[in-house]
Structures are given as structure tokens and as C-alpha cells.
Amino acid sequence: MSSHVLEIRDLRVAFPGPRRSLRGARTIVRAVAGVDLDVQARETLALVGESGSGKSTVARCVLGLVRPQEGRITYEGRALGPIDKRPAELQRAIQMVFQDPGSSLNPRMTVGAIIREAWKVHPAVAPKGDRRQALAKVLADVGLDAGVGGRRPSALSGGQRQRVSIARALALRPRLLVCDEAVSALDVSVQSQILRLLVDLQRTHDLSILFITHDLAVVRQIADRVAVMNRGELVECTTAEQLFTAPAHPYTQGLLSAAHDLEGANVGFENTREQIS
Ligand SMILES: Nc1ncnc2c1ncn2[C@@H]1O[C@H](COP(=O)(O)OP(=O)(O)OP(=O)(O)O)[C@@H](O)[C@H]1O
């Protein structure tokens, strides 16, 4: 049997583009133009590319938030349709961590209420016994004190808020996390802490991660394999090591040298996976 948790085949998504003129026909933006991708059990696959290359659209298709014109997405061999047509256990099994927890966490609710609400939506994974203890455990798993449960997102730092987003996802015992620019809004040192947390959680919770980012320094810290998108197409999919040492595609070579120019000293980033193993 295949060890692929997620399989994407010939995915195609087009959006109506801007009008050419007041009376002219609409253009079409081919956001995803025939993508094949697999995420294996317990791996982190980074999906990288410049802004507008189609990464988020792939993620939104996996979540069932965008309906592709063509293609097939399966999770453990089961076809994934739109989110509202998915059985509860499939909705639960794939969780998303967004870039900006400020807008994805309800500002009127406490952290505890946010997590309890996730359990209300998915009673199959709600704790059977002491909910307080279960909440403290979920928060501890992401490095937060139990006291954070009584606070609202606005009272937390950006890094703490992102830990809460991860806790909310983990509370549903997912198998696949889709992280869309999940550390992009954070300072570099906080980014590293969150990336380490994800690497740890992946091991302790048997997670697969599809990690979307435009930042190659982040890829270096977290990815097992890397898929590179350009203009809706996948141009290269290889191990992280291979990508950084011998990128095959000219587009990837260009991305790497642009990152070199931008980051200077940061290019020598050590790999978090190696540091903590
Ligand atoms: N809902 C939408 N309606 C119209 N066009 C869209 C929509 N969503 C995405 N697009 C277009 O599809 C293309 C791919 O966008 P997408 O957000 O997937 O790229 P991305 O690589 O994730 O970029 P970014 O990192 O900037 O989000 C872009 O040209 C974008 O403008």
C-alpha cells in the first residue's frame, strides 16, 4: 500500500481575471495548471514559489475551500471534495494553520473557549473526562501555560497566538497539517521557535505537514522534501538537501541565488531537524 497520506493529481484551477476593458471579455488567471503532488506519512513537504505562483490555491483545494476545475485530491485513498461535502472525520483529519492568527482566532473568545469550540464541532475527539485537564494538556503540547486558556488572543504575543492556532488544530487530532505562511508574520527568532515546535509535534503526534512558504530559510529549517511552483506549475520536487545543494531547474536556481543575495549571513542556516535529533 502507498504511504502517501495526500495525493494530488493533475490539479487545475482558473479564476476570472481582471477585465481587459469596460466592454471587453474577462481574462482568465490559471492559478494552478496541472499539479501532481504527494505528501507522505510523517513528512514535511514544503511548497515554495514566488507570490502568485499558486501555492495558496493548492492549499485551499486540499482544504476544500476552492473547487478545482479539474484534477483529483485523495487523502489516504479517499477522494476529497468541497469542505461542506466531507465527512466529519475527513474535515477533522486535515487542519490548517494560517499566517495571521490575529484574524483566524476569534478576538471575543478566550483561548480555552476557542479550543472547546473546536471540540464542540467535532465531538468524536472531544475529551471524555476532565476537560480542564485536557485543555491544559493541549496547551502544554504547544508550550503554553494552562493560564493562557483564560486569556483572549489580543493579550498574547504573535508567537503565542500562533501556538494557540496550532493547539486548536492539534486538539482535533489531525493527521495532516496545512501551514500557509504560518511563520511569515513573526520575527526570525520566534519563527525558529515555532518551526522547532512543529518539528517536535510532527514526531510526537505522527503528523504529515504541507508547509507553504516563499521563504527558503524557513524551508531549510523544516522541510524533508520541497516542491517548487512557478506560474501555476510544479517545476521541481526533490529532497531539501538536493534542492539546496544541486537545484535542477533554472527557476529554482534563480530563487536560491535571489535568497542568497537577500539573506547574506542567514544562508548558512542550520537545519532544525539535525539540531534536535
Ligand atoms: N479568489 C481568487 N480570485 C481571483 N484570482 C485569484 C483568487 N485566488 C488567487 N487568485 C490568483 O491566482 C494566482 C495564484 O494565487 P495564490 O494566492 O495561489 O498564489 P501564492 O503563490 O499563494 O501567492 P501568495 O504567497 O502571494 O499568496 C494569483 O495570480 C492570484 O491573483
The ligand as an SDF file (V2000), in Angstrom:
LIG
                    3D

 31 33  0  0  0  0  0  0  0  0999 V2000
  -10.1900   34.0490   -5.3980 N   0  0  0  0  0  0  0  0  0  0  0  0
   -9.4250   34.4560   -6.4010 C   0  0  0  0  0  0  0  0  0  0  0  0
   -9.9600   35.1560   -7.4250 N   0  0  0  0  0  0  0  0  0  0  0  0
   -9.2060   35.5670   -8.4650 C   0  0  0  0  0  0  0  0  0  0  0  0
   -7.8750   35.3140   -8.5850 N   0  0  0  0  0  0  0  0  0  0  0  0
   -7.2950   34.6270   -7.5980 C   0  0  0  0  0  0  0  0  0  0  0  0
   -8.0330   34.1570   -6.4540 C   0  0  0  0  0  0  0  0  0  0  0  0
   -7.1720   33.4820   -5.6300 N   0  0  0  0  0  0  0  0  0  0  0  0
   -5.9630   33.5290   -6.2310 C   0  0  0  0  0  0  0  0  0  0  0  0
   -6.0350   34.2120   -7.4100 N   0  0  0  0  0  0  0  0  0  0  0  0
   -4.9310   34.4410   -8.3410 C   0  0  0  0  0  0  0  0  0  0  0  0
   -4.3350   33.1810   -8.5860 O   0  0  0  0  0  0  0  0  0  0  0  0
   -2.9140   33.3070   -8.6790 C   0  0  0  0  0  0  0  0  0  0  0  0
   -2.2630   32.3900   -7.6420 C   0  0  0  0  0  0  0  0  0  0  0  0
   -2.5500   32.9180   -6.3430 O   0  0  0  0  0  0  0  0  0  0  0  0
   -2.1040   32.1970   -4.9980 P   0  0  0  0  0  0  0  0  0  0  0  0
   -2.6130   33.0160   -3.8570 O   0  0  0  0  0  0  0  0  0  0  0  0
   -2.4780   30.7610   -5.0620 O   0  0  0  0  0  0  0  0  0  0  0  0
   -0.5270   32.3090   -5.0980 O   0  0  0  0  0  0  0  0  0  0  0  0
    0.5630   32.1840   -3.9470 P   0  0  0  0  0  0  0  0  0  0  0  0
    1.7390   31.5430   -4.5720 O   0  0  0  0  0  0  0  0  0  0  0  0
   -0.0200   31.5450   -2.7500 O   0  0  0  0  0  0  0  0  0  0  0  0
    0.8910   33.6980   -3.6590 O   0  0  0  0  0  0  0  0  0  0  0  0
    0.8750   34.4900   -2.2710 P   0  0  0  0  0  0  0  0  0  0  0  0
    2.0390   33.9700   -1.4920 O   0  0  0  0  0  0  0  0  0  0  0  0
    1.0350   35.9180   -2.6920 O   0  0  0  0  0  0  0  0  0  0  0  0
   -0.4720   34.2000   -1.6570 O   0  0  0  0  0  0  0  0  0  0  0  0
   -2.6090   34.7740   -8.4760 C   0  0  0  0  0  0  0  0  0  0  0  0
   -2.4870   35.3840   -9.7560 O   0  0  0  0  0  0  0  0  0  0  0  0
   -3.8180   35.2980   -7.7550 C   0  0  0  0  0  0  0  0  0  0  0  0
   -4.0320   36.6590   -8.0210 O   0  0  0  0  0  0  0  0  0  0  0  0
  1  2  1  0
  2  3  1  0
  2  7  2  0
  3  4  2  0
  4  5  1  0
  5  6  2  0
  6  7  1  0
  6 10  1  0
  7  8  1  0
  8  9  2  0
  9 10  1  0
 10 11  1  0
 11 12  1  0
 11 30  1  0
 12 13  1  0
 13 14  1  0
 13 28  1  0
 14 15  1  0
 15 16  1  0
 16 17  2  0
 16 18  1  0
 16 19  1  0
 19 20  1  0
 20 21  2  0
 20 22  1  0
 20 23  1  0
 23 24  1  0
 24 25  2  0
 24 26  1  0
 24 27  1  0
 28 29  1  0
 28 30  1  0
 30 31  1  0
M  END
$$$$
